[in-house]
């Protein structure tokens, strides 16, 4: 039973990266889409200018998903027979998945809030959609990217049996 504990920890890390970052994306998308629906009920012609602000929080879930795929490829869960992973290696992989999970969750939610604010502003000032609405929400993306890069570098740096 304990012989698979390392692999279990590593797979748990991949799952956490996907689920937690995905939760942030889905909550952020929900917040932004509710604001967009309110604006579109009155001004349907603004659909194109609002779409990007609604979609921005979805990237965090993608980052978590990519890290999970990287872990599964590294462990040969995809494309081979799973490699032996010590308990310590499994814990290292789990820990490596946490930056993208946590940064993704928090930034996804906050990006949804920023997107919603930009959407509401765009209802009254459509010329500001890209200048402020998209730009402010996109600035939050930077922190999701940092979490993704740290997780990526950590996962790539962990040595497992070939």
N, CA, C and O of each residue as an XYZ file, in Angstrom:
648
protein
N       0.812     -1.187      0.000
C       0.000      0.000      0.000
C       0.865      1.264      0.000
O       0.581      2.198     -0.750
N       1.889      1.307      0.809
C       2.743      2.487      0.880
C       3.636      2.645     -0.343
O       4.195      3.718     -0.571
N       3.776      1.571     -1.140
C       4.656      1.667     -2.301
C       4.116      2.640     -3.355
O       4.895      3.134     -4.170
N       2.833      2.926     -3.368
C       2.243      3.854     -4.337
C       1.953      5.230     -3.746
O       1.337      6.070     -4.402
N       2.391      5.461     -2.523
C       2.076      6.710     -1.851
C       2.681      7.920     -2.573
O       2.042      8.970     -2.648
N       3.894      7.789     -3.100
C       4.522      8.889     -3.832
C       3.727      9.266     -5.065
O       3.493     10.445     -5.329
N       3.313      8.255     -5.821
C       2.507      8.502     -7.012
C       1.161      9.129     -6.631
O       0.653     10.005     -7.332
N       0.600      8.673     -5.526
C      -0.670      9.230     -5.054
C      -0.529     10.709     -4.729
O      -1.388     11.505     -5.106
N       0.537     11.090     -4.037
C       0.766     12.506     -3.726
C       0.948     13.323     -5.007
O       0.406     14.422     -5.128
N       1.706     12.788     -5.954
C       1.968     13.500     -7.202
C       0.678     13.702     -7.998
O       0.431     14.792     -8.515
N      -0.130     12.669     -8.095
C      -1.401     12.775     -8.824
C      -2.351     13.731     -8.089
O      -3.112     14.465     -8.720
N      -2.300     13.713     -6.762
C      -3.109     14.666     -5.993
C      -2.695     16.098     -6.317
O      -3.547     16.981     -6.420
N      -1.403     16.334     -6.477
C      -0.929     17.665     -6.858
C      -1.485     18.094     -8.210
O      -1.920     19.234     -8.378
N      -1.470     17.169     -9.179
C      -2.023     17.475    -10.501
C      -3.513     17.796    -10.400
O      -4.001     18.731    -11.035
N      -4.223     17.015     -9.599
C      -5.658     17.258     -9.420
C      -5.909     18.600     -8.748
O      -6.806     19.340     -9.151
N      -5.127     18.915     -7.734
C      -5.281     20.188     -7.014
C      -5.023     21.364     -7.957
O      -5.749     22.357     -7.928
N      -3.985     21.250     -8.792
C      -3.691     22.333     -9.743
C      -4.893     22.586    -10.644
O      -5.252     23.735    -10.904
N      -5.509     21.512    -11.118
C      -6.650     21.658    -12.016
C      -7.884     22.158    -11.286
O      -8.532     23.104    -11.732
N      -8.210     21.530    -10.171
C      -9.455     21.860     -9.471
C      -9.438     23.261     -8.877
O     -10.386     24.023     -9.065
N      -8.384     23.606     -8.169
C      -8.367     24.886     -7.461
C      -8.263     26.057     -8.449
O      -8.978     27.049     -8.306
N      -7.391     25.949     -9.434
C      -7.317     27.006    -10.452
C      -8.626     27.060    -11.241
O      -9.091     28.139    -11.608
N      -9.209     25.904    -11.498
C     -10.497     25.854    -12.201
C     -11.616     26.495    -11.409
O     -12.493     27.141    -11.981
N     -11.594     26.325    -10.106
C     -12.590     26.977     -9.248
C     -12.456     28.496     -9.367
O     -13.452     29.205     -9.508
N     -11.215     28.987     -9.309
C     -11.002     30.425     -9.461
C     -11.525     30.936    -10.796
O     -12.164     31.987    -10.859
N     -11.252     30.189    -11.864
C     -11.741     30.588    -13.185
C     -13.261     30.582    -13.244
O     -13.872     31.528    -13.742
N     -13.861     29.530    -12.742
C     -15.318     29.444    -12.855
C     -16.016     30.511    -12.019
O     -17.026     31.067    -12.450
N     -15.494     30.802    -10.837
C     -16.081     31.868    -10.019
C     -15.877     33.223    -10.711
O     -16.806     34.027    -10.795
N     -14.668     33.469    -11.201
C     -14.394     34.724    -11.904
C     -15.255     34.894    -13.144
O     -15.776     35.980    -13.397
N     -15.406     33.822    -13.922
C     -16.268     33.869    -15.102
C     -17.711     34.155    -14.717
O     -18.406     34.907    -15.399
N     -18.152     33.559    -13.632
C     -19.523     33.776    -13.171
C     -19.753     35.236    -12.790
O     -20.766     35.831    -13.159
N     -18.811     35.802    -12.054
C     -18.934     37.207    -11.631
C     -18.992     38.123    -12.848
O     -19.867     38.985    -12.941
N     -18.059     37.935    -13.778
C     -18.002     38.801    -14.960
C     -19.207     38.590    -15.876
O     -19.742     39.551    -16.430
N     -19.630     37.349    -16.035
C     -20.749     37.100    -16.950
C     -22.065     37.643    -16.407
O     -22.924     38.061    -17.183
N     -22.236     37.643    -15.101
C     -23.448     38.243    -14.523
C     -23.499     39.743    -14.814
O     -24.555     40.282    -15.145
N     -22.366     40.403    -14.690
C     -22.315     41.833    -15.003
C     -22.585     42.063    -16.484
O     -23.319     42.980    -16.853
N     -21.992     41.228    -17.328
C     -22.197     41.375    -18.778
C     -23.655     41.136    -19.152
O     -24.201     41.847    -19.995
N     -24.284     40.149    -18.539
C     -25.691     39.884    -18.833
C     -26.558     41.090    -18.499
O     -27.489     41.416    -19.236
N     -26.250     41.753    -17.383
C     -26.999     42.952    -17.013
C     -26.851     44.053    -18.051
O     -27.832     44.694    -18.430
N     -25.624     44.271    -18.510
C     -25.388     45.311    -19.516
C     -26.026     44.918    -20.843
O     -26.657     45.749    -21.495
N     -25.869     43.669    -21.246
C     -26.379     43.220    -22.541
C     -27.905     43.220    -22.605
O     -28.481     43.321    -23.689
N     -28.558     43.108    -21.454
C     -30.017     43.158    -21.469
C     -30.523     44.528    -21.927
O     -31.624     44.647    -22.465
N     -29.713     45.547    -21.709
C     -30.071     46.905    -22.128
C     -29.374     47.322    -23.425
O     -29.926     48.075    -24.227
N     -28.147     46.816    -23.614
C     -27.337     47.256    -24.762
C     -26.672     46.052    -25.435
O     -25.465     45.861    -25.287
N     -27.428     45.245    -26.167
C     -26.875     44.027    -26.778
C     -25.760     44.291    -27.793
O     -24.970     43.397    -28.096
N     -25.696     45.492    -28.306
C     -24.647     45.830    -29.275
C     -23.253     45.882    -28.642
O     -22.256     45.960    -29.360
N     -23.173     45.840    -27.333
C     -21.888     45.887    -26.621
C     -21.279     44.499    -26.424
O     -20.244     44.372    -25.769
N     -21.895     43.474    -26.971
C     -21.430     42.098    -26.776
C     -19.936     41.944    -27.085
O     -19.191     41.387    -26.278
N     -19.505     42.426    -28.227
C     -18.112     42.269    -28.632
C     -17.123     42.921    -27.683
O     -16.057     42.366    -27.418
N     -17.465     44.086    -27.174
C     -16.536     44.784    -26.278
C     -16.519     44.179    -24.879
O     -15.582     44.418    -24.116
N     -17.539     43.402    -24.531
C     -17.589     42.802    -23.197
C     -16.992     41.395    -23.150
O     -16.580     40.931    -22.087
N     -16.945     40.727    -24.281
C     -16.544     39.317    -24.318
C     -15.172     39.071    -23.701
O     -15.009     38.132    -22.922
N     -14.196     39.887    -24.030
C     -12.844     39.669    -23.507
C     -12.802     39.818    -21.987
O     -12.107     39.063    -21.306
N     -13.540     40.785    -21.457
C     -13.556     40.971    -20.001
C     -14.215     39.789    -19.295
O     -13.865     39.468    -18.160
N     -15.155     39.151    -19.958
C     -15.785     37.957    -19.383
C     -14.827     36.769    -19.466
O     -14.739     35.978    -18.527
N     -14.121     36.641    -20.569
C     -13.271     35.467    -20.803
C     -11.937     35.468    -20.056
O     -11.370     34.402    -19.814
N     -11.432     36.631    -19.692
C     -10.101     36.698    -19.074
C      -9.910     35.743    -17.889
O      -8.851     35.120    -17.813
N     -10.844     35.588    -16.980
C     -10.606     34.688    -15.850
C     -10.483     33.205    -16.229
O     -10.078     32.389    -15.400
N     -10.822     32.859    -17.451
C     -10.745     31.447    -17.846
C      -9.310     30.948    -17.982
O      -9.075     29.740    -17.950
N      -8.362     31.843    -18.130
C      -6.982     31.410    -18.349
C      -6.390     30.698    -17.129
O      -5.552     29.810    -17.284
N      -6.810     31.069    -15.934
C      -6.256     30.441    -14.736
C      -6.537     28.943    -14.721
O      -5.667     28.149    -14.362
N      -7.738     28.560    -15.106
C      -8.062     27.139    -15.183
C      -7.208     26.423    -16.225
O      -6.829     25.266    -16.044
N      -6.912     27.120    -17.309
C      -6.056     26.540    -18.351
C      -4.653     26.324    -17.804
O      -4.044     25.286    -18.065
N      -4.128     27.289    -17.048
C      -2.789     27.141    -16.473
C      -2.721     25.930    -15.543
O      -1.766     25.155    -15.597
N      -3.723     25.770    -14.699
C      -3.763     24.603    -13.806
C      -3.832     23.306    -14.589
O      -3.170     22.329    -14.241
N      -4.628     23.294    -15.642
C      -4.765     22.122    -16.501
C      -3.437     21.767    -17.172
O      -3.071     20.593    -17.241
N      -2.722     22.769    -17.664
C      -1.425     22.521    -18.318
C      -0.430     21.924    -17.323
O       0.298     20.992    -17.665
N      -0.390     22.441    -16.117
C       0.522     21.885    -15.105
C       0.140     20.444    -14.803
O       1.019     19.591    -14.678
N      -1.137     20.158    -14.686
C      -1.575     18.779    -14.438
C      -1.136     17.857    -15.571
O      -0.678     16.743    -15.315
N      -1.267     18.298    -16.803
C      -0.811     17.498    -17.959
C       0.694     17.282    -17.883
O       1.178     16.178    -18.135
N       1.442     18.342    -17.533
C       2.899     18.217    -17.405
C       3.271     17.163    -16.360
O       4.181     16.363    -16.576
N       2.570     17.167    -15.239
C       2.827     16.172    -14.188
C       2.527     14.776    -14.711
O       3.315     13.853    -14.505
N       1.399     14.616    -15.382
C       1.031     13.287    -15.884
C       2.000     12.784    -16.949
O       2.294     11.590    -17.003
N       2.497     13.679    -17.792
C       3.501     13.291    -18.784
C       4.806     12.916    -18.087
O       5.425     11.907    -18.425
N       5.221     13.720    -17.119
C       6.461     13.460    -16.375
C       6.404     12.100    -15.687
O       7.399     11.376    -15.650
N       5.238     11.757    -15.145
C       5.069     10.489    -14.438
C       4.742      9.331    -15.379
O       4.600      8.186    -14.948
N       4.626      9.646    -16.661
C       4.281      8.677    -17.712
C       2.910      8.045    -17.478
O       2.666      6.907    -17.880
N       2.038      8.775    -16.841
C       0.645      8.344    -16.738
C       0.017      8.476    -18.112
O      -0.844      7.687    -18.501
N       0.466      9.494    -18.841
C       0.086      9.666    -20.240
C       1.262      9.182    -21.070
O       2.375      9.685    -20.921
N       1.031      8.231    -21.924
C       2.067      7.786    -22.837
C       3.045      6.775    -22.281
O       4.204      6.766    -22.696
N       2.638      5.940    -21.378
C       3.546      4.910    -20.879
C       3.063      4.283    -19.594
O       1.912      4.447    -19.188
N       3.968      3.563    -18.967
C       3.695      2.955    -17.671
C       4.167      3.912    -16.594
O       5.300      4.389    -16.655
N       3.328      4.208    -15.603
C       3.743      5.166    -14.568
C       5.075      4.778    -13.934
O       5.337      3.609    -13.649
N       5.902      5.791    -13.724
C       7.218      5.583    -13.125
C       7.087      5.439    -11.617
O       6.082      5.832    -11.024
N       8.112      4.875    -11.014
C       8.151      4.795     -9.553
C       8.471      6.181     -8.998
O       9.398      6.851     -9.453
N       7.695      6.588     -8.020
C       7.872      7.896     -7.406
C       7.971      7.676     -5.899
O       7.089      7.074     -5.286
N       9.046      8.168     -5.323
C       9.184      8.038     -3.872
C       8.171      8.961     -3.189
O       7.603      9.852     -3.820
N       7.958      8.739     -1.918
C       7.044      9.600     -1.183
C       7.531     11.045     -1.216
O       6.729     11.965     -1.377
N       8.838     11.252     -1.066
C       9.384     12.614     -1.084
C       9.192     13.261     -2.454
O       8.821     14.432     -2.526
N       9.432     12.532     -3.533
C       9.217     13.077     -4.871
C       7.742     13.417     -5.093
O       7.421     14.440     -5.698
N       6.865     12.571     -4.612
C       5.439     12.831     -4.733
C       5.034     14.089     -3.999
O       4.242     14.886     -4.502
N       5.584     14.267     -2.794
C       5.296     15.477     -2.033
C       5.873     16.711     -2.713
O       5.269     17.783     -2.681
N       7.048     16.560     -3.331
C       7.649     17.684     -4.060
C       6.762     18.087     -5.234
O       6.556     19.276     -5.480
N       6.243     17.111     -5.953
C       5.370     17.408     -7.089
C       4.077     18.055     -6.598
O       3.594     19.019     -7.191
N       3.527     17.524     -5.520
C       2.320     18.132     -4.950
C       2.588     19.593     -4.590
O       1.798     20.475     -4.926
N       3.701     19.844     -3.907
C       4.049     21.226     -3.526
C       4.282     22.093     -4.760
O       3.940     23.275     -4.751
N       4.855     21.532     -5.814
C       5.123     22.280     -7.042
C       3.829     22.717     -7.727
O       3.817     23.706     -8.461
N       2.757     21.995     -7.493
C       1.468     22.322     -8.101
C       0.707     23.412     -7.340
O      -0.248     23.981     -7.867
N       1.116     23.698     -6.135
C       0.381     24.659     -5.313
C       0.437     26.111     -5.815
O      -0.577     26.804     -5.738
N       1.586     26.604     -6.330
C       1.577     27.999     -6.798
C       0.537     28.277     -7.875
O      -0.166     29.284     -7.802
N       0.427     27.405     -8.871
C      -0.563     27.640     -9.925
C      -1.976     27.485     -9.380
O      -2.889     28.189     -9.812
N      -2.160     26.572     -8.437
C      -3.489     26.370     -7.864
C      -3.938     27.594     -7.072
O      -5.037     28.109     -7.281
N      -3.088     28.053     -6.169
C      -3.471     29.161     -5.286
C      -3.519     30.483     -6.050
O      -4.482     31.239     -5.923
N      -2.486     30.762     -6.839
C      -2.494     31.999     -7.630
C      -3.652     31.990     -8.622
O      -4.278     33.022     -8.863
N      -3.933     30.830     -9.191
C      -5.043     30.721    -10.141
C      -6.387     30.964     -9.497
O      -7.239     31.650    -10.061
N      -6.580     30.402     -8.314
C      -7.860     30.592     -7.641
C      -8.085     32.060     -7.281
O      -9.125     32.637     -7.597
N      -7.101     32.646     -6.621
C      -7.270     34.025     -6.153
C      -7.329     34.999     -7.329
O      -8.200     35.869     -7.363
N      -6.422     34.867     -8.286
C      -6.417     35.815     -9.402
C      -7.627     35.626    -10.304
O      -8.129     36.600    -10.865
N      -8.108     34.393    -10.456
C      -9.306     34.172    -11.269
C     -10.517     34.884    -10.703
O     -11.282     35.515    -11.433
N     -10.682     34.777     -9.398
C     -11.806     35.448     -8.743
C     -11.655     36.964     -8.825
O     -12.603     37.674     -9.161
N     -10.461     37.448     -8.517
C     -10.235     38.898     -8.547
C     -10.317     39.446     -9.968
O     -10.773     40.570    -10.180
N      -9.880     38.657    -10.931
C      -9.968     39.102    -12.321
C     -11.429     39.178    -12.760
O     -11.809     40.063    -13.527
N     -12.235     38.255    -12.273
C     -13.663     38.326    -12.565
C     -14.290     39.587    -11.994
O     -15.131     40.212    -12.638
N     -13.884     39.961    -10.790
C     -14.399     41.189    -10.169
C     -13.940     42.421    -10.950
O     -14.722     43.342    -11.184
N     -12.677     42.431    -11.348
C     -12.173     43.560    -12.132
C     -12.869     43.622    -13.495
O     -13.207     44.699    -13.986
N     -13.075     42.453    -14.091
C     -13.800     42.399    -15.365
C     -15.218     42.912    -15.224
O     -15.708     43.639    -16.089
N     -15.886     42.535    -14.130
C     -17.255     43.004    -13.887
C     -17.295     44.522    -13.746
O     -18.195     45.177    -14.271
N     -16.321     45.074    -13.040
C     -16.263     46.533    -12.895
C     -16.047     47.196    -14.252
O     -16.661     48.219    -14.556
N     -15.169     46.608    -15.064
C     -14.936     47.144    -16.406
C     -16.165     47.040    -17.290
O     -16.431     47.923    -18.105
N     -16.903     45.970    -17.127
C     -18.129     45.774    -17.901
C     -19.163     46.829    -17.531
O     -19.810     47.408    -18.403
N     -19.314     47.072    -16.248
C     -20.276     48.076    -15.789
C     -19.859     49.466    -16.280
O     -20.705     50.270    -16.671
N     -18.550     49.742    -16.257
C     -18.062     51.017    -16.748
C     -18.315     51.142    -18.248
O     -18.666     52.218    -18.734
N     -18.139     50.058    -18.971
C     -18.319     50.062    -20.423
C     -19.766     50.357    -20.813
O     -20.028     50.871    -21.900
N     -20.695     50.033    -19.930
C     -22.096     50.325    -20.221
C     -22.312     51.824    -20.420
O     -23.114     52.240    -21.257
N     -21.592     52.623    -19.645
C     -21.763     54.076    -19.725
C     -20.689     54.756    -20.566
O     -20.923     55.808    -21.161
N     -19.509     54.139    -20.608
C     -18.378     54.733    -21.336
C     -17.746     53.673    -22.240
O     -16.669     53.171    -21.918
N     -18.375     53.322    -23.349
C     -17.869     52.227    -24.202
C     -16.462     52.466    -24.745
O     -15.741     51.513    -25.043
N     -16.075     53.715    -24.873
C     -14.737     54.017    -25.388
C     -13.640     53.609    -24.410
O     -12.469     53.541    -24.784
N     -14.011     53.337    -23.162
C     -13.045     52.948    -22.135
C     -12.907     51.427    -21.990
O     -12.152     50.961    -21.137
N     -13.613     50.661    -22.796
C     -13.632     49.202    -22.643
C     -12.228     48.606    -22.633
O     -11.881     47.848    -21.728
N     -11.428     48.943    -23.628
C     -10.081     48.377    -23.703
C      -9.116     49.145    -22.821
O      -8.293     48.547    -22.128
N      -9.211     50.453    -22.842
C      -8.279     51.286    -22.083
C      -8.275     50.950    -20.604
O      -7.207     50.841    -20.002
N      -9.413     50.787    -20.023
C      -9.488     50.533    -18.584
C     -10.046     49.151    -18.287
O      -9.443     48.397    -17.523
N     -11.171     48.807    -18.866
C     -11.813     47.540    -18.532
C     -10.931     46.326    -18.745
O     -10.712     45.546    -17.818
N     -10.426     46.160    -19.948
C      -9.587     44.999    -20.269
C      -8.212     45.138    -19.629
O      -7.683     44.171    -19.080
N      -7.642     46.307    -19.694
C      -6.288     46.513    -19.175
C      -6.197     46.226    -17.680
O      -5.264     45.555    -17.240
N      -7.127     46.710    -16.912
C      -7.094     46.476    -15.464
C      -7.260     44.998    -15.137
O      -6.556     44.463    -14.279
N      -8.173     44.351    -15.809
C      -8.363     42.913    -15.573
C      -7.127     42.129    -16.020
O      -6.734     41.160    -15.371
N      -6.523     42.549    -17.122
C      -5.339     41.847    -17.628
C      -4.139     41.997    -16.699
O      -3.283     41.113    -16.652
N      -4.065     43.095    -15.964
C      -2.948     43.289    -15.033
C      -2.946     42.207    -13.952
O      -1.884     41.810    -13.473
N      -4.100     41.743    -13.579
C      -4.208     40.682    -12.575
C      -3.666     39.362    -13.132
O      -3.186     38.512    -12.382
N      -3.748     39.208    -14.430
C      -3.250     37.998    -15.098
C      -1.772     37.761    -14.800
O      -1.326     36.616    -14.740
N      -1.024     38.825    -14.615
C       0.410     38.716    -14.347
C       0.698     37.776    -13.181
O       1.654     37.002    -13.225
N      -0.121     37.843    -12.147
C       0.116     37.020    -10.964
C      -0.271     35.564    -11.196
O       0.318     34.660    -10.603
N      -1.238     35.341    -12.038
C      -1.557     33.969    -12.439
C      -0.401     33.391    -13.249
O      -0.045     32.223    -13.091
N       0.178     34.210    -14.112
C       1.315     33.763    -14.927
C       2.514     33.446    -14.038
O       3.223     32.468    -14.281
N       2.748     34.261    -13.013
C       3.853     33.971    -12.091
C       3.643     32.631    -11.390
O       4.574     31.831    -11.297
N       2.445     32.382    -10.904
C       2.143     31.096    -10.273
C       2.347     29.946    -11.240
O       2.899     28.909    -10.872
N       1.902     30.127    -12.486
C       2.077     29.102    -13.516
C       3.564     28.842    -13.767
O       3.996     27.690    -13.814
N       4.337     29.904    -13.925
C       5.769     29.737    -14.218
C       6.513     29.056    -13.072
O       7.369     28.204    -13.310
N       6.197     29.422    -11.839
C       6.853     28.778    -10.698
C       6.503     27.297    -10.668
O       7.383     26.455    -10.489
N       5.236     26.972    -10.841
C       4.838     25.563    -10.862
C       5.525     24.822    -12.010
O       6.015     23.707    -11.829
N       5.558     25.438    -13.176
C       6.190     24.805    -14.330
C       7.667     24.527    -14.069
O       8.144     23.419    -14.314
N       8.391     25.529    -13.574
C       9.815     25.350    -13.309
C      10.057     24.296    -12.222
O      10.984     23.494    -12.330
N       9.244     24.299    -11.206
C       9.387     23.302    -10.145
C       9.107     21.886    -10.654
O       9.863     20.956    -10.371
N       8.025     21.733    -11.400
C       7.693     20.404    -11.937
C       8.789     19.921    -12.869
O       9.186     18.758    -12.801
N       9.283     20.789    -13.737
C      10.348     20.395    -14.652
C      11.649     20.058    -13.919
O      12.425     19.230    -14.396
N      11.894     20.681    -12.777
C      13.131     20.467    -12.039
C      13.152     19.231    -11.157
O      14.220     18.841    -10.686
N      12.016     18.605    -10.920
C      11.963     17.434    -10.033
C      12.364     16.196    -10.840
O      11.798     15.915    -11.897
N      13.337     15.477    -10.325
C      13.831     14.259    -10.988
C      13.014     13.059    -10.506
O      12.840     12.841     -9.307
N      12.521     12.289    -11.478
C      11.856     11.017    -11.161
C      12.508      9.922    -11.993
O      13.224     10.193    -12.957
N      12.248      8.685    -11.602
C      12.852      7.549    -12.323
C      12.427      7.556    -13.778
O      11.291      7.912    -14.093
N      13.320      7.170    -14.659
C      13.027      7.194    -16.101
C      12.221      6.051    -16.553
O      11.904      5.949    -17.739
